[in-house]
Amino acid sequence: MRRILWGLTLTGFLTAILLAQEKPVLSPLTRNFVTVDSRVVALAHVMVIDGTGATPSTDQTITIENGVIREIGPSASLNVPAGAHILDMTGRSAIPGLVGMHDHMFYPTASGQGPVQGAPALYGEMGFSFPRLYLAGGVTTIRTAGSIEPYTDLALKKMIDNGKMPGPKMHITGPYLEGVGSFTPQLHELAGPEDAARLVNYWIDEGATSFKAYMHITRAELGAAIKAAHARGIKVTGHLCSVGFSEAAELGIDDLEHGLVVDQEFNPKKEPDVCPPDPDEHPILEKLDVESKPVQEVIRKLVQQHVAVTSTLVIFETFVANRPPLQDRVMQALSLPSRADYLAVRTKIAEGNGSGAMLLKKEMQFEHDFVHAGGLLISGEDPTGYGGVLAGFGDQRQTELLVEAGFTPLEAIHIATQNGAEFLGESDRIGTLKPGKQADIVVVKGDPSQRIADLENVELVFKDGIGYDPQKLIRSVQAAVGLH
């Protein structure tokens, strides 16, 4: 025991004390999903993939005390404290909890008939199912990256933090900063720059810790929002259309969602401050060479201005015929109307001759070039579209697609963990497996450093040292997604 105490940094020791003092009392509902809750836990004989991109360490033991990682070392020599709850993790790997950087709490409402012509796009808050699915998928921290019901999101965060319900740590993004022309009536349309600044300051006071600009915002409104947010130490991201990536970088935006596929600055129909009438049509992208000088100049500008890019390959995959592979776990989680809608659109895509495969390939190349140029790539899932991406499951698939994009499995895990923590300013607490950090640890069967699909074999999820049963969480939301 002496060796462990002396091996812990002073910062880590103080963190452990603070966490022990602040540890919430779990409600009976939350405790129903807990399988490990001991003051001291040892994960013995586990492969450690620490999230930094370093070579995995085999046959390691991780000791956890009061919700903090105390020591990681070879199982043959590490001294486990007396009375520790020891778990034999032979054949398993430990990775940091995933940090989902585009993980909404809402999902398309269902008709049970597929898209209804002329009906407005509407989204329902999944306050029951999504927190459980995120946690079950090994996602221990999320940024909501745009809220439909920000007050609900803030209340859910409070309930999770207080132990009243299971779920990930939540960083709440305020309501969308959208201009005139929103495709859904659920978004406020800004009345100008002053309105943008007012909205930012109001929601910071309410508890929002980031903002997301959306497709019809003007440059003046975006600039005002960024200025107001930065004045209070808050970052702004954007899924943009009316403003090009280069323009947004010059205005000081911190992050851009989705990548090249949504950037309209190469569209000849693009007018200043106006989203083109058909932004989802991509004839220009079909001809656009990612290696061309104009695209590479955009990449260089983003890197120079320290603008991150959020990868959401998983949402683009759904517009490729017969992708992703149909999974029973996804079908079982969907409500019957949502399942019908999803399958109807999926069939339509499979029968068409769309450009989905081309767009996915170009986006993968763009992201790979961006990282190669020194850019910070973070990772999220975006459970919107037409319903093919679910909380938690989508984050796992997103990481798998990073490998398809040309990253090694270790690089993909690094992007999905440490990079997100760095962007959030949380890298001293989460994102990697190191002594003194919060014990947010995902135990999977297999070795995702060699076979990235093993990320789907989650057996145990630790958040702040408390171990949750992923299968029990998943079973509890059968047929719930799309309803609540």
C-alpha positions as CSV (number, residue, x, y, z in Angstrom):
1,M,0.0,0.0,0.0
2,R,2.9,2.4,0.8
3,R,4.2,2.0,-2.8
4,I,0.9,3.1,-4.3
5,L,0.5,6.1,-2.1
6,W,4.1,7.3,-2.8
7,G,3.6,6.7,-6.5
8,L,0.6,9.0,-6.7
9,T,1.2,12.6,-7.6
10,L,0.1,15.3,-5.2
11,T,-2.4,16.6,-7.7
12,G,-3.9,13.1,-8.1
13,F,-4.0,12.6,-4.4
14,L,-5.9,15.8,-3.8
15,T,-8.2,15.0,-6.7
16,A,-9.0,11.6,-5.0
17,I,-9.8,13.4,-1.8
18,L,-12.1,15.9,-3.5
19,L,-13.9,13.2,-5.5
20,A,-14.4,11.1,-2.4
21,Q,-16.0,14.1,-0.7
22,E,-18.2,15.0,-3.7
23,K,-19.2,11.5,-4.7
24,P,-23.0,11.5,-5.1
25,V,-25.3,9.1,-3.4
26,L,-26.7,6.9,-6.1
27,S,-30.5,6.5,-6.3
28,P,-32.0,3.0,-6.3
29,L,-32.7,3.6,-10.0
30,T,-29.1,4.3,-10.8
31,R,-27.8,1.6,-8.5
32,N,-29.9,-1.0,-10.3
33,F,-27.3,-0.8,-13.2
34,V,-24.2,-0.8,-11.0
35,T,-22.1,-4.0,-10.7
36,V,-18.9,-2.6,-9.1
37,D,-18.9,0.1,-6.4
38,S,-16.0,-0.5,-4.0
39,R,-13.7,2.0,-2.5
40,V,-10.7,0.2,-4.0
41,V,-10.9,-1.8,-7.2
42,A,-8.2,-3.7,-9.1
43,L,-8.6,-4.6,-12.8
44,A,-6.0,-7.4,-13.0
45,H,-4.4,-9.0,-16.1
46,V,-5.9,-6.4,-18.5
47,M,-4.4,-5.0,-21.7
48,V,-4.1,-1.2,-21.3
49,I,-4.7,1.1,-24.3
50,D,-4.2,4.4,-22.6
51,G,-5.6,6.8,-25.3
52,T,-2.4,8.6,-26.1
53,G,-1.7,6.5,-29.2
54,A,1.1,4.6,-27.4
55,T,1.7,0.9,-27.9
56,P,-0.7,-1.1,-25.6
57,S,0.7,-2.6,-22.4
58,T,-0.2,-6.3,-21.8
59,D,-1.0,-8.1,-18.5
60,Q,-1.4,-4.9,-16.5
61,T,-3.3,-4.1,-13.3
62,I,-5.2,-0.9,-12.8
63,T,-6.0,0.1,-9.3
64,I,-8.8,2.5,-8.6
65,E,-9.4,4.3,-5.3
66,N,-12.3,6.7,-4.5
67,G,-13.0,7.1,-8.2
68,V,-9.5,7.9,-9.3
69,I,-6.9,5.8,-11.0
70,R,-4.2,5.2,-8.4
71,E,-1.6,3.1,-10.3
72,I,-1.1,1.1,-13.5
73,G,1.6,-1.4,-13.7
74,P,2.6,-5.0,-14.6
75,S,0.3,-7.5,-12.8
76,A,3.3,-9.6,-11.7
77,S,4.8,-6.7,-9.7
78,L,2.1,-4.2,-8.8
79,N,1.0,-4.4,-5.1
80,V,-2.8,-4.5,-4.9
81,P,-4.1,-3.0,-1.6
82,A,-5.5,-5.4,0.9
83,G,-9.3,-5.6,0.7
84,A,-9.5,-4.4,-2.9
85,H,-12.3,-5.7,-5.1
86,I,-10.2,-7.7,-7.7
87,L,-11.6,-8.4,-11.1
88,D,-9.7,-10.8,-13.4
89,M,-9.7,-9.1,-16.8
90,T,-7.8,-11.8,-18.8
91,G,-8.6,-11.5,-22.5
92,R,-10.0,-8.0,-22.0
93,S,-8.7,-4.5,-22.9
94,A,-9.1,-1.3,-21.0
95,I,-9.5,2.0,-22.9
96,P,-10.4,5.5,-21.7
97,G,-14.1,6.4,-21.7
98,L,-15.1,7.7,-25.1
99,V,-15.6,11.5,-25.4
100,G,-18.5,12.1,-27.7
101,M,-18.2,15.6,-29.2
102,H,-21.4,15.6,-31.4
103,D,-23.7,13.7,-29.2
104,H,-27.2,15.2,-29.2
105,M,-30.0,14.2,-26.8
106,F,-32.6,14.3,-29.5
107,Y,-33.7,12.0,-32.3
108,P,-36.2,12.3,-35.3
109,T,-39.8,11.9,-34.4
110,A,-41.4,9.0,-36.2
111,S,-44.4,8.6,-38.4
112,G,-44.1,4.9,-38.9
113,Q,-44.4,5.5,-42.7
114,G,-41.1,7.0,-43.6
115,P,-40.7,10.8,-44.4
116,V,-44.0,12.5,-44.9
117,Q,-43.9,14.9,-47.8
118,G,-44.3,18.5,-46.8
119,A,-44.2,17.8,-43.0
120,P,-41.7,19.8,-41.0
121,A,-38.7,18.1,-39.5
122,L,-39.3,17.5,-35.8
123,Y,-37.1,16.0,-33.1
124,G,-37.9,14.5,-29.8
125,E,-35.8,14.6,-26.6
126,M,-34.5,11.1,-25.7
127,G,-34.0,11.9,-22.0
128,F,-34.8,8.3,-21.0
129,S,-33.0,6.2,-23.6
130,F,-30.0,8.2,-24.7
131,P,-28.2,8.7,-21.4
132,R,-28.3,5.0,-20.8
133,L,-27.2,4.1,-24.3
134,Y,-24.3,6.5,-24.3
135,L,-23.0,5.1,-21.0
136,A,-23.6,1.5,-22.2
137,G,-21.6,2.2,-25.3
138,G,-18.6,3.3,-23.3
139,V,-19.2,7.1,-23.8
140,T,-18.5,8.6,-20.4
141,T,-18.4,12.2,-21.5
142,I,-20.5,14.0,-24.1
143,R,-20.8,17.5,-25.6
144,T,-24.4,17.9,-26.9
145,A,-23.3,20.0,-29.9
146,G,-26.6,21.8,-30.2
147,S,-29.7,21.5,-28.1
148,I,-33.4,21.4,-29.1
149,E,-34.5,21.4,-25.4
150,P,-31.6,23.1,-23.5
151,Y,-33.5,23.3,-20.2
152,T,-34.1,19.6,-20.4
153,D,-30.5,18.9,-21.2
154,L,-29.4,21.0,-18.2
155,A,-31.8,19.2,-16.0
156,L,-30.7,15.8,-17.2
157,K,-27.0,16.8,-16.5
158,K,-28.0,17.8,-13.0
159,M,-29.8,14.5,-12.4
160,I,-26.9,12.5,-13.6
161,D,-24.3,14.5,-11.6
162,N,-26.4,14.0,-8.5
163,G,-26.7,10.2,-9.0
164,K,-30.4,10.2,-9.7
165,M,-30.1,8.6,-13.1
166,P,-27.4,6.8,-15.1
167,G,-25.7,8.6,-17.9
168,P,-22.5,10.2,-19.1
169,K,-20.9,13.4,-17.9
170,M,-22.6,16.1,-20.0
171,H,-21.2,19.4,-21.5
172,I,-24.3,21.3,-22.5
173,T,-24.4,23.3,-25.7
174,G,-26.9,26.1,-25.8
175,P,-29.7,26.3,-28.4
176,Y,-28.7,26.5,-32.0
177,L,-27.5,29.9,-33.2
178,E,-29.6,29.8,-36.4
179,G,-30.5,32.6,-38.9
180,V,-33.7,33.1,-40.9
181,G,-34.6,29.9,-42.9
182,S,-34.5,27.1,-40.3
183,F,-35.7,23.8,-41.7
184,T,-37.4,23.0,-38.4
185,P,-39.7,25.2,-36.3
186,Q,-38.0,24.1,-33.2
187,L,-35.1,26.5,-33.6
188,H,-35.1,30.2,-32.8
189,E,-34.2,32.4,-35.8
190,L,-31.8,35.2,-34.9
191,A,-32.9,38.8,-35.5
192,G,-29.4,40.1,-36.0
193,P,-26.0,40.4,-34.2
194,E,-27.4,41.9,-31.1
195,D,-29.8,39.0,-30.7
196,A,-27.0,36.5,-31.2
197,A,-25.0,38.2,-28.4
198,R,-28.0,38.3,-26.1
199,L,-28.8,34.6,-26.7
200,V,-25.2,33.6,-25.9
201,N,-25.0,35.6,-22.7
202,Y,-28.4,34.4,-21.5
203,W,-27.6,30.7,-22.0
204,I,-24.2,31.0,-20.4
205,D,-25.9,32.4,-17.3
206,E,-28.3,29.4,-17.5
207,G,-25.4,26.9,-17.6
208,A,-24.5,26.3,-21.2
209,T,-20.7,25.7,-21.7
210,S,-20.6,25.9,-25.6
211,F,-22.5,27.0,-28.6
212,K,-23.2,25.8,-32.1
213,A,-23.9,28.0,-35.0
214,Y,-26.1,26.6,-37.7
215,M,-26.8,26.7,-41.4
216,H,-28.5,30.1,-42.0
217,I,-26.5,32.3,-39.6
218,T,-24.9,35.4,-41.1
219,R,-21.3,36.4,-40.7
220,A,-22.3,39.4,-38.6
221,E,-24.4,37.2,-36.3
222,L,-21.7,34.6,-36.1
223,G,-19.0,37.2,-35.3
224,A,-21.1,38.7,-32.6
225,A,-21.8,35.3,-31.1
226,I,-18.1,34.3,-31.1
227,K,-17.1,37.6,-29.5
228,A,-19.7,37.3,-26.8
229,A,-18.8,33.7,-26.1
230,H,-15.1,34.2,-26.1
231,A,-15.4,37.2,-23.7
232,R,-16.7,34.6,-21.2
233,G,-14.3,31.8,-22.0
234,I,-16.8,29.8,-24.0
235,K,-16.1,28.0,-27.3
236,V,-18.2,28.1,-30.5
237,T,-18.6,25.4,-33.1
238,G,-20.6,25.3,-36.3
239,H,-22.5,23.2,-38.8
240,L,-22.3,26.0,-41.4
241,C,-23.8,26.6,-44.8
242,S,-24.3,30.4,-45.2
243,V,-20.8,31.0,-43.9
244,G,-17.8,29.2,-45.5
245,F,-15.1,27.4,-43.4
246,S,-12.5,30.0,-44.3
247,E,-14.8,32.9,-43.3
248,A,-15.6,31.2,-40.0
249,A,-12.0,30.7,-39.3
250,E,-11.3,34.4,-39.8
251,L,-14.1,35.2,-37.4
252,G,-12.5,33.1,-34.7
253,I,-14.7,30.0,-34.6
254,D,-13.2,27.2,-32.5
255,D,-14.5,24.1,-34.2
256,L,-16.3,23.0,-37.4
257,E,-18.8,20.1,-37.5
258,H,-18.9,17.4,-40.2
259,G,-16.0,18.6,-42.4
260,L,-15.7,19.2,-46.1
261,V,-19.1,17.7,-47.1
262,V,-21.0,20.6,-45.6
263,D,-18.6,23.4,-46.5
264,Q,-20.3,25.5,-49.3
265,E,-17.4,27.8,-50.1
266,F,-16.6,25.8,-53.3
267,N,-20.2,26.0,-54.5
268,P,-20.5,28.5,-57.4
269,K,-24.1,29.1,-56.4
270,K,-23.0,30.3,-53.0
271,E,-23.8,34.0,-52.2
272,P,-22.5,35.9,-49.2
273,D,-24.5,35.1,-46.0
274,V,-26.9,32.8,-47.9
275,C,-27.1,29.1,-47.8
276,P,-27.5,27.7,-51.3
277,P,-31.1,26.5,-52.1
278,D,-30.0,22.9,-52.4
279,P,-27.1,22.4,-50.0
280,D,-27.5,18.7,-49.9
281,E,-26.8,18.3,-53.6
282,H,-23.2,17.7,-54.3
283,P,-22.3,17.9,-58.0
284,I,-19.4,20.2,-57.1
285,L,-18.0,17.9,-54.6
286,E,-18.1,15.1,-57.1
287,K,-15.5,17.0,-59.1
288,L,-13.6,18.5,-56.2
289,D,-10.2,17.1,-55.6
290,V,-9.3,17.0,-51.9
291,E,-5.6,17.2,-52.8
292,S,-6.3,20.3,-54.9
293,K,-4.7,23.6,-53.9
294,P,-8.0,25.3,-52.8
295,V,-9.0,22.5,-50.4
296,Q,-5.5,22.2,-49.0
297,E,-5.4,26.0,-48.5
298,V,-8.6,25.6,-46.4
299,I,-7.0,22.9,-44.3
300,R,-3.9,25.1,-43.8
301,K,-6.0,28.0,-42.7
302,L,-8.0,25.9,-40.2
303,V,-4.7,24.5,-38.7
304,Q,-3.1,28.0,-38.5
305,Q,-6.2,29.4,-36.8
306,H,-6.4,26.4,-34.4
307,V,-9.8,25.4,-35.6
308,A,-10.7,21.8,-34.7
309,V,-12.9,19.6,-36.9
310,T,-15.5,17.2,-35.6
311,S,-15.6,13.9,-37.5
312,T,-19.1,12.5,-37.9
313,L,-18.4,9.8,-40.6
314,V,-21.0,7.7,-39.0
315,I,-23.8,9.9,-40.2
316,F,-22.5,10.1,-43.8
317,E,-22.2,6.3,-43.9
318,T,-26.0,6.0,-43.5
319,F,-26.4,7.6,-47.0
320,V,-24.4,4.8,-48.6
321,A,-26.3,1.9,-50.0
322,N,-26.6,-1.0,-47.6
323,R,-24.5,0.6,-44.9
324,P,-23.9,0.3,-42.1
325,P,-24.5,-3.4,-41.6
326,L,-27.9,-4.0,-40.0
327,Q,-27.5,-4.8,-36.3
328,D,-30.0,-6.6,-34.1
329,R,-29.0,-4.4,-31.1
330,V,-30.0,-1.3,-33.1
331,M,-33.3,-2.8,-34.3
332,Q,-34.2,-3.9,-30.8
333,A,-33.6,-0.4,-29.3
334,L,-35.8,1.4,-31.9
335,S,-39.5,1.9,-31.3
336,L,-41.6,0.2,-33.9
337,P,-42.5,3.4,-35.7
338,S,-38.9,4.6,-35.7
339,R,-37.7,1.2,-37.0
340,A,-40.2,1.4,-39.9
341,D,-39.1,4.9,-40.8
342,Y,-35.4,3.9,-40.7
343,L,-35.9,0.8,-42.8
344,A,-38.0,2.7,-45.4
345,V,-35.4,5.3,-46.0
346,R,-32.6,2.8,-45.9
347,T,-34.4,0.8,-48.6
348,K,-34.9,3.9,-50.8
349,I,-31.1,4.7,-50.5
350,A,-30.2,1.1,-51.5
351,E,-32.4,1.3,-54.6
352,G,-31.1,4.7,-55.7
353,N,-27.9,5.8,-57.4
354,G,-26.9,8.4,-54.8
355,S,-23.5,10.0,-54.2
356,G,-23.2,8.7,-50.6
357,A,-20.2,6.5,-51.2
358,M,-18.3,9.2,-53.0
359,L,-19.0,11.8,-50.2
360,L,-18.0,9.4,-47.5
361,K,-14.7,8.7,-49.2
362,K,-13.9,12.4,-49.8
363,E,-14.7,13.3,-46.2
364,M,-12.4,10.5,-45.0
365,Q,-9.6,11.8,-47.1
366,F,-10.2,15.4,-46.0
367,E,-10.0,14.4,-42.3
368,H,-6.9,12.3,-42.8
369,D,-5.2,15.2,-44.6
370,F,-6.4,17.6,-41.9
371,V,-4.7,15.5,-39.2
372,H,-1.6,15.0,-41.3
373,A,-1.3,18.8,-41.6
374,G,-1.4,19.2,-37.8
375,G,-5.1,19.7,-37.2
376,L,-7.1,18.6,-34.1
377,L,-9.7,16.1,-35.1
378,I,-12.3,15.2,-32.6
379,S,-15.1,12.6,-32.9
380,G,-18.9,12.4,-32.5
381,E,-21.9,10.6,-33.9
382,D,-24.8,12.9,-34.6
383,P,-27.9,10.8,-33.9
384,T,-30.1,12.7,-36.4
385,G,-30.3,12.2,-40.1
386,Y,-33.0,9.7,-40.8
387,G,-32.5,7.7,-37.7
388,G,-29.7,5.3,-38.5
389,V,-27.4,6.4,-35.7
390,L,-28.1,5.6,-32.1
391,A,-26.5,7.0,-28.9
392,G,-23.5,5.0,-27.9
393,F,-23.6,2.5,-30.7
394,G,-22.9,5.4,-33.1
395,D,-19.8,6.5,-31.2
396,Q,-18.4,3.0,-31.5
397,R,-19.1,2.8,-35.2
398,Q,-17.7,6.3,-35.7
399,T,-14.4,5.1,-34.2
400,E,-14.4,2.1,-36.5
401,L,-14.9,4.4,-39.5
402,L,-11.9,6.4,-38.5
403,V,-9.9,3.3,-39.1
404,E,-11.5,2.9,-42.5
405,A,-10.4,6.5,-43.2
406,G,-6.8,5.4,-42.8
407,F,-6.0,6.0,-39.1
408,T,-4.6,3.1,-37.1
409,P,-6.8,1.7,-34.4
410,L,-4.7,3.4,-31.8
411,E,-4.9,6.7,-33.6
412,A,-8.7,6.3,-33.9
413,I,-9.0,5.6,-30.1
414,H,-6.8,8.6,-29.4
415,I,-9.1,10.9,-31.6
416,A,-12.2,9.5,-29.8
417,T,-10.7,10.0,-26.3
418,Q,-7.8,12.3,-25.6
419,N,-8.5,14.8,-28.5
420,G,-12.0,15.4,-27.2
421,A,-10.8,15.8,-23.7
422,E,-8.2,18.3,-24.9
423,F,-10.8,20.4,-26.8
424,L,-13.0,20.5,-23.7
425,G,-10.2,21.6,-21.5
426,E,-10.6,18.4,-19.5
427,S,-7.4,16.5,-20.4
428,D,-6.1,16.8,-16.8
429,R,-9.0,14.7,-15.7
430,I,-10.2,12.5,-18.5
431,G,-9.3,11.2,-22.0
432,T,-6.3,9.0,-21.1
433,L,-5.6,6.2,-18.5
434,K,-3.0,7.7,-16.2
435,P,-2.6,7.7,-12.4
436,G,-4.4,10.7,-10.8
437,K,-7.1,10.9,-13.5
438,Q,-10.8,10.1,-13.0
439,A,-11.5,6.4,-13.4
440,D,-13.5,6.6,-16.6
441,I,-12.6,3.2,-18.1
442,V,-14.2,1.0,-20.6
443,V,-13.5,-2.8,-20.5
444,V,-14.0,-4.6,-23.7
445,K,-13.6,-8.2,-24.6
446,G,-10.8,-8.6,-27.2
447,D,-8.1,-6.2,-28.5
448,P,-9.4,-3.1,-30.3
449,S,-5.8,-2.1,-31.1
450,Q,-5.7,-5.0,-33.6
451,R,-9.4,-5.3,-34.4
452,I,-11.3,-2.0,-33.9
453,A,-14.7,-3.7,-34.0
454,D,-13.9,-5.2,-30.6
455,L,-15.0,-1.7,-29.3
456,E,-18.5,-3.1,-29.6
457,N,-17.8,-5.9,-27.0
458,V,-18.2,-3.7,-24.0
459,E,-18.4,-5.7,-20.8
460,L,-18.0,-3.1,-18.1
461,V,-18.1,0.7,-18.0
462,F,-16.5,2.7,-15.2
463,K,-17.4,6.3,-14.6
464,D,-15.6,7.9,-11.7
465,G,-14.7,4.4,-10.5
466,I,-18.2,3.0,-10.4
467,G,-18.8,0.1,-12.8
468,Y,-22.0,-0.1,-14.8
469,D,-23.5,-3.1,-16.6
470,P,-23.8,-2.1,-20.3
471,Q,-26.1,-5.0,-21.2
472,K,-28.5,-4.2,-18.4
473,L,-28.6,-0.6,-19.6
474,I,-29.3,-1.6,-23.2
475,R,-32.0,-4.1,-22.2
476,S,-33.7,-1.3,-20.2
477,V,-34.4,0.8,-23.3
478,Q,-35.6,-1.9,-25.7
479,A,-38.1,-0.3,-28.2
480,A,-37.7,3.1,-26.5
481,V,-35.6,5.1,-29.0
482,G,-37.9,7.4,-30.9
483,L,-40.4,7.6,-28.0
484,H,-38.5,8.9,-25.0
